[in-house]
Amino acid sequence: MYPNQSIQSPIIQWHENESAENASLYLINTLFAVPHVSINLKHLSYEHSQLLSYWITFWKSHSNLLNVNLLIYFVDIYLW
């Protein structure tokens, strides 16, 4: 559609008590867009840290197939 441009996903964030499976679904739904992750990395559980690392690695290694330029923003979030 737009050569040399990527579609950015809505901001991805999840509650620290969210299951790893649900958090993974948020990330999977951005496979064909540029993921925009807004999570406070200091407060990630080990499991959430591992799943985020997995999906970032997946995007990097499959970016040619997915036709995605990887841009991820990590910023602190404020929980309501």
N, C-alpha and C positions, 0 to 999 in steps of 0.2 A: 504494500500500500504506500508507505512512505520510505523510499530508499534512504539508507544511511541515517535513519531515525529509529529510536526505540520507543515503545509505549511503556510508560511508567505505571506500575501497579498502584492501587491505593495503599496508604500506609498500613503496614502489617504490624500488629501488636497483639499481645495476648496477656492475660492475667497470669501472675506467677503460679497460681494454683491450677491453671488449665492443664489438662492431661497432655502428654507428649503427642499422642495420636491427634488430638484436636489442633494443637499448635502446628503439627506437620501438615495438616490439611490446608491451613492458611498459606503455608509456603508452597505446597504443591500447586495451588490455584494460581500461582504467579509464574509458572514455568515459561510461559510464552510472552512475558512482559519483563520489564526491568524491576526486580524486587526492591521495594523501599521499606526496609525494616527499621522500626523505631522501638528499640528495646533498651532498657538500662542493663547493660551487660554485667554490672556488679551484682545485680540481684537475680541473675539467671541460675536456676538449679543446674546441677551437673547434667541431668537428662536433657533439659532444654538447650544447654550449651552444646551438647553432643549433636542433637538434631539440627541445630542451626549450622554447626560446622559441616555436617553431612550435606545439607542442601546447598550451602555455598560452594562446597567442593563439587557437587553434582552439576550446578549451573556452570561453573568454570570449565569443567571437563566436557560438557555437552553444549557449550555455547554456539559452536558452529552448526550443530544440528538444530538447535532451538532458534538460531538466528537472533541471539540476544547479546547486547552489550551489557556487561555486568556492572551495575552501579548500585551500591548498597550504602545507605546512610544509617549510621548508628548514633542515636541521640538518646538522651534521658527522656523518659516519659513520666508523666505525672498521673498516678492512679486516682480516680475520682473518689 
